[in-house]
């Protein structure tokens, strides 16, 4: 079954703007936030909750999960296109933020990730391989401020 070309990017961060990054198992040295494709019948929020749980072991429903209302459309890397339908070249990514009270231990999904690291937001933005991931992290100071006001 092909993947749906709709995904979530979840910036997991602490109140003091430490950001969680995961190192891809299929690309050592490629760091990213939690990301994943929508499953059939899922809402974007359900996708974000599932991906956070699968990739980190965290239960995101106990924390503030915010849809940042940002959509990024990008061309799918050639090496990953086989996962999608024959004529699919673009993916639409929806950005979310998940605010934790403090740095927490993570249980990575070994088939997907090799390691994890918590970094200050500026360093995290520099370390990720995806430009849309970096742009989202750079918006974190303003977004986190709104998340705290909303709670």
C-alpha positions, -999 to +999 in steps of 0.1 A: +000+000+000+013+034-010+019+062+015-005+092+014+015+123+003+003+142+034+025+143+065+030+160+099+062+176+113+060+178+151+085+201+168+088+186+203+102+212+227+104+222+263+091+254+279+127+267+278+130+259+241+151+228+241+142+208+209+142+171+204+159+158+173+160+122+160+188+107+138+174+088+108+183+051+107+182+050+069+205+081+068+230+083+096+238+120+103+204+132+091+187+148+121+150+158+122+120+164+143+092+138+145+076+134+111+054+109+094+027+103+068-010+104+074-028+070+075-061+065+057-090+079+078-068+098+102-071+135+111-038+155+111-040+156+149-044+118+151-014+115+128+007+138+150-003+119+181+005+085+166+038+096+151+050+112+184+040+080+203+056+056+178+089+076+174+095+087+210+074+066+233+058+097+247+021+100+253+014+134+236-021+137+249-008+147+283+009+178+269+001+209+248-001+198+211-007+228+188-014+229+151+007+258+138-014+261+107+017+260+085+017+238+054+048+231+034+046+215-001+079+200-012+092+175-038+097+141-023+133+130-024+139+106-053+151+078-030+119+078-011+094+081-040+089+044-043+068+046-011+042+067-029+020+061-059+036+061-094+028+097-103+032+112-068+061+137-066+050+162-040+041+160-003+022+184+019+036+187+054+016+201+083+035+216+112+027+210+149+044+219+181+044+197+213+054+216+244+068+195+273+075+209+308+111+196+307+135+174+289+122+138+290+138+104+283+128+091+249+123+056+236+133+058+199+119+034+173+150+015+164+138+007+129+134+044+122+161+062+143+196+056+157+197+083+184+181+113+198+194+146+212+180+177+230+194+210+217+187+247+222+164+258+194+191+277+175+214+247+174+186+224+165+176+246+135+212+244+123+215+206+127+184+194+109+188+184+072+154+196+060+149+233+053+112+232+063+122+216+096+148+244+102+122+271+093+097+256+117+122+255+145+132+291+139+096+301+145+096+283+179+102+313+202+070+330+189+050+298+186+059+287+221+048+320+235+014+315+220+012+279+232+018+291+268-009+318+264-034+293+251-031+270+280 
